[in-house]
Amino acid sequence: MNAAPAARRLSTAEGDVPAVSPLIVSASRATDIPAFHGAWFMERLRAGHCLRRNPCNSRQVSAIALDSARVFVFWSKNPRPFLPHLPEIAGRGHAFYFQFTLNDYAAEGLEPHVPPLAQRLDTFCRLADSIGPERVVWRFDPLILGGGLSVPRLLDRIDALGRRLAPYTEKLVFSFLDMYRKTANALRRHDPSLRAPTPDEQRELAAGLRRLADGWPRRPQLASCAETIDLRALGIAHNACVDGELVRRLCPRDTEIQRLCGPPPAPVQGSLLPLADASARQDAAPPRDGSQRTACRCLPSRDIGAYSTCLHGCLYCYANQSEAVVRERLAHLAPGRELLA
């Protein structure tokens, strides 16, 4: 199985650059495109391509074909500004779904510029009503303790959200705080008591999530994101955020996607589209994205975002240098650009 995107070259404002045509595009792990860069995304989608600068080598620029992408995975904490664009994206023949991070850290001030919780809840429900709960994955990410947040208190907050959101999603994905140096420094300045859960607390949180989810109006799948801890005894899987199972449900008649993902192991009640014929199953495991962490189970995709371009200002974020850098970068962005930044 060849999962590598097709290579070609494209004449752009940056010169003649290598181009790829990925089946799946992530928009984006590096920034919140639906919240802040929706107009740029739509301009580039209509143009058929965008450019991305290698974050590890600023002189290396590549082109990413958007017109041939089958699926867009949108990552956002506030997709409300992006909702008017969804009919056009669907009309152009692209499938898509959302990884919607909806936390409740308002009291701790960890997400200073996200909209109020009530508005985010309303956006989540509106989005699911519009495109289907299958295509809105709820993320509570990351799980953080300290600063007055004990395991029971954090679980109480998730329970309150889950009782509201359960009818509007099929899956809850969570991860535990990763203390990158940048994250540790930001949290230490804000509240030195904030910390990642210990291994025992991780298991306590996971068991609590299992217990809570079983009592919600609709029982979601539970999955951990890029974690090595084995929670299968609790019925909690290792997640793939670029999810082959969901992607093939969204594209049941696309032979390239089906070849990449393989058809689902069994019909899923309430699926968005008819599932592929089970007789076409393949035994081979789907490929993984080698550019991600070892514990990541995502399918290969190409990300089109840029670091230090998100204004949410979350203190635990690894993707921004500082709020000042973000505002300076955004102030110099020009309309019609091929590069996000």
Kinemage of the C-alpha trace (Angstrom):
@kinemage 1
@onewidth
@group {chain A} dominant
@subgroup {mainchain}
@vectorlist {calphas} color= white
{ca met a 1} P 0.000 0.000 0.000
{ca asn a 2} L 1.463 3.342 -1.010
{ca ala a 3} L 0.205 6.079 1.322
{ca ala a 4} L 2.721 8.728 0.216
{ca pro a 5} L 1.171 11.781 -1.471
{ca ala a 6} L 1.942 12.230 -5.149
{ca ala a 7} L 4.903 14.567 -5.814
{ca arg a 8} L 5.064 17.324 -8.429
{ca arg a 9} L 6.299 20.909 -8.754
{ca leu a 10} L 4.306 24.121 -8.739
{ca ser a 11} L 5.103 27.664 -9.852
{ca thr a 12} L 4.333 30.003 -6.925
{ca ala a 13} L 5.232 33.408 -5.520
{ca glu a 14} L 8.094 31.647 -3.736
{ca gly a 15} L 9.381 30.264 -7.024
{ca asp a 16} L 9.255 26.741 -8.404
{ca val a 17} L 8.656 24.570 -5.327
{ca pro a 18} L 7.988 20.889 -4.714
{ca ala a 19} L 4.301 20.099 -4.335
{ca val a 20} L 2.366 17.207 -2.870
{ca ser a 21} L -1.237 16.104 -3.303
{ca pro a 22} L -2.230 14.497 -0.003
{ca leu a 23} L -5.471 12.615 0.383
{ca ile a 24} L -5.926 14.085 3.872
{ca val a 25} L -5.105 17.624 5.014
{ca ser a 26} L -4.877 18.698 8.666
{ca ala a 27} L -6.015 22.243 9.322
{ca ser a 28} L -4.290 22.393 11.691
{ca arg a 29} L -2.318 21.003 14.611
{ca ala a 30} L -0.151 24.147 14.541
{ca thr a 31} L -2.852 26.807 14.825
{ca asp a 32} L -6.618 27.332 14.959
{ca ile a 33} L -7.506 27.901 11.310
{ca pro a 34} L -11.319 27.823 11.769
{ca ala a 35} L -11.147 30.461 14.523
{ca phe a 36} L -8.629 32.881 13.009
{ca his a 37} L -7.726 31.984 9.431
{ca gly a 38} L -10.933 30.820 7.785
{ca ala a 39} L -10.847 33.498 5.073
{ca trp a 40} L -7.262 32.544 4.187
{ca phe a 41} L -8.210 28.859 4.017
{ca met a 42} L -11.138 29.537 1.674
{ca glu a 43} L -8.990 31.725 -0.598
{ca arg a 44} L -6.418 28.967 -0.839
{ca leu a 45} L -9.051 26.257 -1.371
{ca arg a 46} L -10.489 28.231 -4.284
{ca ala a 47} L -6.985 28.748 -5.671
{ca gly a 48} L -6.291 25.020 -5.367
{ca his a 49} L -3.120 25.086 -3.293
{ca cys a 50} L -1.280 26.686 -0.405
{ca leu a 51} L 2.327 26.910 0.713
{ca arg a 52} L 3.818 25.796 4.006
{ca arg a 53} L 7.157 26.706 5.487
{ca asn a 54} L 9.075 23.962 7.244
{ca pro a 55} L 9.001 24.978 10.927
{ca cys a 56} L 12.457 23.427 11.383
{ca asn a 57} L 13.966 25.094 8.308
{ca ser a 58} L 12.421 28.452 7.383
{ca arg a 59} L 14.086 28.438 3.948
{ca gln a 60} L 12.308 25.236 2.936
{ca val a 61} L 8.868 25.867 1.442
{ca ser a 62} L 6.567 23.297 -0.152
{ca ala a 63} L 3.242 23.499 -1.929
{ca ile a 64} L 0.249 21.472 -0.838
{ca ala a 65} L -2.531 20.785 -3.335
{ca leu a 66} L -5.907 21.395 -1.711
{ca asp a 67} L -8.128 20.801 -4.727
{ca ser a 68} L -7.317 17.081 -4.745
{ca ala a 69} L -7.659 16.528 -0.983
{ca arg a 70} L -10.441 14.086 -0.143
{ca val a 71} L -10.711 14.930 3.560
{ca phe a 72} L -9.969 17.957 5.737
{ca val a 73} L -9.489 17.474 9.470
{ca phe a 74} L -10.188 20.765 11.231
{ca trp a 75} L -8.772 21.360 14.728
{ca ser a 76} L -10.385 24.164 16.697
{ca lys a 77} L -11.464 25.618 20.022
{ca asn a 78} L -13.837 28.029 18.316
{ca pro a 79} L -15.079 27.040 14.848
{ca arg a 80} L -18.023 29.484 15.034
{ca pro a 81} L -16.519 31.997 12.540
{ca phe a 82} L -15.939 29.127 10.109
{ca leu a 83} L -19.481 27.714 10.041
{ca pro a 84} L -20.665 29.803 7.045
{ca his a 85} L -17.905 28.250 4.883
{ca leu a 86} L -18.887 24.614 5.446
{ca pro a 87} L -21.531 24.400 2.682
{ca glu a 88} L -19.002 25.609 0.101
{ca ile a 89} L -16.373 23.102 1.251
{ca ala a 90} L -18.918 20.285 1.013
{ca gly a 91} L -20.121 21.602 -2.349
{ca arg a 92} L -16.591 21.311 -3.709
{ca gly a 93} L -16.695 17.603 -2.937
{ca his a 94} L -14.488 17.519 0.167
{ca ala a 95} L -15.351 15.492 3.239
{ca phe a 96} L -14.399 16.954 6.605
{ca tyr a 97} L -14.750 16.615 10.340
{ca phe a 98} L -13.727 18.553 13.438
{ca gln a 99} L -11.504 17.884 16.400
{ca phe a 100} L -13.236 20.342 18.763
{ca thr a 101} L -11.308 21.015 21.983
{ca leu a 102} L -13.771 22.126 24.634
{ca asn a 103} L -12.239 22.396 28.102
{ca asp a 104} L -13.409 24.168 31.243
{ca tyr a 105} L -10.411 25.980 32.666
{ca ala a 106} L -12.064 29.406 32.905
{ca ala a 107} L -11.576 29.670 36.676
{ca glu a 108} L -7.867 28.930 36.336
{ca gly a 109} L -7.356 31.373 33.450
{ca leu a 110} L -5.529 28.769 31.361
{ca glu a 111} L -7.277 29.680 28.084
{ca pro a 112} L -7.492 33.473 28.367
{ca his a 113} L -8.850 34.317 24.910
{ca val a 114} L -11.268 31.503 24.083
{ca pro a 115} L -14.953 32.510 23.997
{ca pro a 116} L -17.086 32.065 27.133
{ca leu a 117} L -17.949 28.466 27.954
{ca ala a 118} L -21.666 28.913 27.216
{ca gln a 119} L -20.877 30.183 23.711
{ca arg a 120} L -18.490 27.299 23.010
{ca leu a 121} L -21.107 24.792 24.137
{ca asp a 122} L -23.659 26.424 21.847
{ca thr a 123} L -21.208 26.345 18.920
{ca phe a 124} L -20.503 22.649 19.501
{ca cys a 125} L -24.196 21.787 19.462
{ca arg a 126} L -24.907 23.951 16.418
{ca leu a 127} L -22.035 22.371 14.517
{ca ala a 128} L -23.161 18.834 15.344
{ca asp a 129} L -26.741 19.660 14.363
{ca ser a 130} L -25.433 20.964 11.036
{ca ile a 131} L -22.991 18.228 10.001
{ca gly a 132} L -23.790 15.300 12.326
{ca pro a 133} L -22.346 14.188 15.689
{ca glu a 134} L -20.102 11.693 13.889
{ca arg a 135} L -18.102 14.595 12.516
{ca val a 136} L -17.607 16.530 15.767
{ca val a 137} L -15.085 14.832 18.049
{ca trp a 138} L -15.005 16.269 21.569
{ca arg a 139} L -11.539 16.754 23.018
{ca phe a 140} L -10.881 17.568 26.663
{ca asp a 141} L -7.213 18.204 26.171
{ca pro a 142} L -5.076 18.326 28.239
{ca leu a 143} L -6.040 17.074 31.690
{ca ile a 144} L -4.279 19.309 34.240
{ca leu a 145} L -4.155 19.156 38.037
{ca gly a 146} L -3.090 21.648 40.705
{ca gly a 147} L -4.202 25.219 41.149
{ca gly a 148} L -7.229 23.946 43.060
{ca leu a 149} L -7.946 21.207 40.509
{ca ser a 150} L -8.075 17.800 42.171
{ca val a 151} L -9.052 14.605 40.389
{ca pro a 152} L -12.658 14.740 41.715
{ca arg a 153} L -13.049 18.428 40.855
{ca leu a 154} L -11.744 17.959 37.320
{ca leu a 155} L -14.038 14.975 36.813
{ca asp a 156} L -16.998 17.044 38.050
{ca arg a 157} L -16.294 19.635 35.370
{ca ile a 158} L -16.000 17.037 32.634
{ca asp a 159} L -19.234 15.435 33.827
{ca ala a 160} L -21.091 18.743 33.549
{ca leu a 161} L -19.836 19.173 29.978
{ca gly a 162} L -20.480 15.553 29.059
{ca arg a 163} L -24.115 15.648 30.111
{ca arg a 164} L -24.610 18.551 27.727
{ca leu a 165} L -22.433 17.348 24.847
{ca ala a 166} L -23.026 13.583 24.829
{ca pro a 167} L -25.999 13.741 22.412
{ca tyr a 168} L -23.874 15.758 19.988
{ca thr a 169} L -20.783 13.579 19.584
{ca glu a 170} L -19.711 9.968 19.243
{ca lys a 171} L -16.304 10.260 20.884
{ca leu a 172} L -14.451 11.935 23.746
{ca val a 173} L -10.671 12.150 23.336
{ca phe a 174} L -8.407 13.193 26.193
{ca ser a 175} L -4.714 13.488 26.939
{ca phe a 176} L -2.622 14.291 29.984
{ca leu a 177} L -0.557 17.459 30.205
{ca asp a 178} L 2.864 17.200 28.571
{ca met a 179} L 5.356 19.405 30.416
{ca tyr a 180} L 7.368 20.766 27.519
{ca arg a 181} L 9.893 23.381 28.656
{ca lys a 182} L 7.821 26.194 27.156
{ca thr a 183} L 4.678 24.844 28.827
{ca ala a 184} L 6.380 24.385 32.193
{ca asn a 185} L 7.723 27.950 32.148
{ca ala a 186} L 4.347 29.462 31.242
{ca leu a 187} L 2.463 27.495 33.878
{ca arg a 188} L 5.093 28.213 36.534
{ca arg a 189} L 4.714 31.947 35.952
{ca his a 190} L 0.940 31.654 36.156
{ca asp a 191} L 0.607 29.219 39.087
{ca pro a 192} L 3.514 27.041 40.225
{ca ser a 193} L 1.127 24.407 41.602
{ca leu a 194} L -0.221 23.447 38.157
{ca arg a 195} L 1.121 20.078 37.062
{ca ala a 196} L 0.627 16.919 35.027
{ca pro a 197} L -1.226 13.995 36.664
{ca thr a 198} L 0.944 11.246 38.121
{ca pro a 199} L 0.585 7.719 36.655
{ca asp a 200} L -1.771 6.766 39.506
{ca glu a 201} L -3.824 9.910 38.945
{ca gln a 202} L -3.944 9.174 35.225
{ca arg a 203} L -5.564 5.820 35.974
{ca glu a 204} L -7.909 7.428 38.480
{ca leu a 205} L -8.965 10.026 35.932
{ca ala a 206} L -9.450 7.402 33.220
{ca ala a 207} L -11.550 5.198 35.512
{ca gly a 208} L -13.597 8.222 36.487
{ca leu a 209} L -14.186 9.158 32.855
{ca arg a 210} L -15.338 5.617 32.127
{ca arg a 211} L -17.781 5.724 35.021
{ca leu a 212} L -19.130 9.153 34.082
{ca ala a 213} L -19.492 8.443 30.364
{ca asp a 214} L -21.495 5.306 31.083
{ca gly a 215} L -24.103 7.520 32.750
{ca trp a 216} L -24.390 10.245 30.101
{ca pro a 217} L -27.446 10.540 27.807
{ca arg a 218} L -25.445 8.982 24.981
{ca arg a 219} L -22.431 6.818 25.786
{ca pro a 220} L -19.450 8.086 23.761
{ca gln a 221} L -16.369 6.160 22.791
{ca leu a 222} L -13.431 7.101 25.013
{ca ala a 223} L -9.908 7.368 23.645
{ca ser a 224} L -6.556 8.721 24.786
{ca cys a 225} L -4.425 10.826 22.448
{ca ala a 226} L -0.734 9.964 21.966
{ca glu a 227} L -0.469 8.355 25.414
{ca thr a 228} L 1.548 5.245 26.173
{ca ile a 229} L -0.539 4.223 29.179
{ca asp a 230} L -2.652 1.120 28.447
{ca leu a 231} L -6.279 1.747 29.385
{ca arg a 232} L -7.904 -1.017 27.346
{ca ala a 233} L -9.174 -2.725 30.496
{ca leu a 234} L -11.404 0.342 30.946
{ca gly a 235} L -12.603 0.201 27.356
{ca ile a 236} L -10.458 3.220 26.449
{ca ala a 237} L -8.601 2.922 23.150
{ca his a 238} L -5.520 4.662 21.804
{ca asn a 239} L -6.940 7.311 19.513
{ca ala a 240} L -6.129 8.232 15.925
{ca cys a 241} L -7.144 11.864 15.508
{ca val a 242} L -6.676 11.554 11.748
{ca asp a 243} L -8.938 8.567 12.038
{ca gly a 244} L -8.985 5.874 9.371
{ca glu a 245} L -12.244 4.454 10.661
{ca leu a 246} L -14.037 7.778 10.384
{ca val a 247} L -12.353 8.790 7.129
{ca arg a 248} L -13.505 5.641 5.363
{ca arg a 249} L -17.040 6.173 6.677
{ca leu a 250} L -16.999 9.638 5.153
{ca cys a 251} L -15.678 8.396 1.797
{ca pro a 252} L -17.287 4.983 1.259
{ca arg a 253} L -17.037 5.099 -2.544
{ca asp a 254} L -13.554 6.594 -2.841
{ca thr a 255} L -11.285 3.745 -3.895
{ca glu a 256} L -8.049 5.526 -2.938
{ca ile a 257} L -9.324 6.275 0.554
{ca gln a 258} L -10.630 2.753 0.971
{ca arg a 259} L -7.270 1.403 -0.154
{ca leu a 260} L -5.505 3.640 2.368
{ca cys a 261} L -7.790 2.946 5.313
{ca gly a 262} L -9.441 -0.376 4.582
{ca pro a 263} L -13.189 -0.692 5.239
{ca pro a 264} L -14.558 -0.708 8.793
{ca pro a 265} L -14.604 -3.948 10.775
{ca ala a 266} L -18.351 -3.779 11.404
{ca pro a 267} L -21.301 -1.449 10.738
{ca val a 268} L -21.615 1.448 13.174
{ca gln a 269} L -25.101 2.537 14.194
{ca gly a 270} L -25.954 6.050 13.094
{ca ser a 271} L -23.045 6.449 10.687
{ca leu a 272} L -22.904 9.518 8.500
{ca leu a 273} L -22.852 7.606 5.213
{ca pro a 274} L -23.313 3.970 4.177
{ca leu a 275} L -20.376 1.858 5.249
{ca ala a 276} L -18.155 0.028 2.799
{ca asp a 277} L -18.863 -3.585 1.980
{ca ala a 278} L -17.356 -5.753 4.718
{ca ser a 279} L -16.322 -8.258 2.081
{ca ala a 280} L -13.680 -5.772 0.901
{ca arg a 281} L -11.779 -5.831 4.194
{ca gln a 282} L -8.018 -5.880 4.211
{ca asp a 283} L -5.879 -7.486 6.879
{ca ala a 284} L -3.064 -4.943 6.565
{ca ala a 285} L -2.971 -2.253 9.244
{ca pro a 286} L -3.349 1.307 7.945
{ca pro a 287} L -0.147 3.360 7.730
{ca arg a 288} L 0.796 5.798 10.467
{ca asp a 289} L 2.011 9.352 10.144
{ca gly a 290} L 5.763 9.111 10.677
{ca ser a 291} L 6.066 12.851 11.350
{ca gln a 292} L 4.111 12.537 14.604
{ca arg a 293} L 5.044 11.201 18.034
{ca thr a 294} L 5.688 7.480 18.411
{ca ala a 295} L 2.442 6.911 20.325
{ca cys a 296} L 0.387 8.706 17.642
{ca arg a 297} L -1.836 6.424 15.551
{ca cys a 298} L -2.958 8.978 12.989
{ca leu a 299} L -3.126 8.276 9.278
{ca pro a 300} L -0.664 10.249 7.151
{ca ser a 301} L -1.789 13.790 6.409
{ca arg a 302} L -0.236 17.114 5.502
{ca asp a 303} L -0.600 20.030 7.896
{ca ile a 304} L -1.075 23.502 6.423
{ca gly a 305} L -0.813 25.582 9.598
{ca ala a 306} L 1.957 27.757 11.016
{ca tyr a 307} L 3.163 28.121 14.592
{ca ser a 308} L 2.716 31.376 16.523
{ca thr a 309} L -0.451 32.363 14.642
{ca cys a 310} L -3.136 31.452 17.215
{ca leu a 311} L -4.626 34.138 19.456
{ca his a 312} L -6.262 31.889 22.051
{ca gly a 313} L -3.192 32.294 24.259
{ca cys a 314} L -3.571 28.964 26.093
{ca leu a 315} L -0.857 28.748 28.727
{ca tyr a 316} L -0.187 25.042 28.165
{ca cys a 317} L 0.252 25.451 24.380
{ca tyr a 318} L 3.488 24.354 22.715
{ca ala a 319} L 2.738 26.023 19.365
{ca asn a 320} L 3.232 29.714 20.232
{ca gln a 321} L 6.423 31.510 21.195
{ca ser a 322} L 4.534 34.255 23.019
{ca glu a 323} L 1.428 36.394 22.637
{ca ala a 324} L 3.608 39.302 21.493
{ca val a 325} L 5.162 37.192 18.730
{ca val a 326} L 1.723 36.010 17.609
{ca arg a 327} L 0.338 39.542 17.388
{ca glu a 328} L 3.409 40.763 15.507
{ca arg a 329} L 3.196 37.920 12.977
{ca leu a 330} L -0.511 38.418 12.409
{ca ala a 331} L -0.102 42.172 11.982
{ca his a 332} L 2.189 41.591 8.989
{ca leu a 333} L 0.042 39.046 7.166
{ca ala a 334} L -1.184 40.302 3.787
{ca pro a 335} L -4.392 39.237 1.979
{ca gly a 336} L -4.052 36.773 -0.858
{ca arg a 337} L -0.890 35.215 0.502
{ca glu a 338} L -0.052 31.598 -0.330
{ca leu a 339} L 1.692 31.043 3.000
{ca leu a 340} L -0.309 31.340 6.190
{ca ala a 341} L 2.805 32.843 7.809
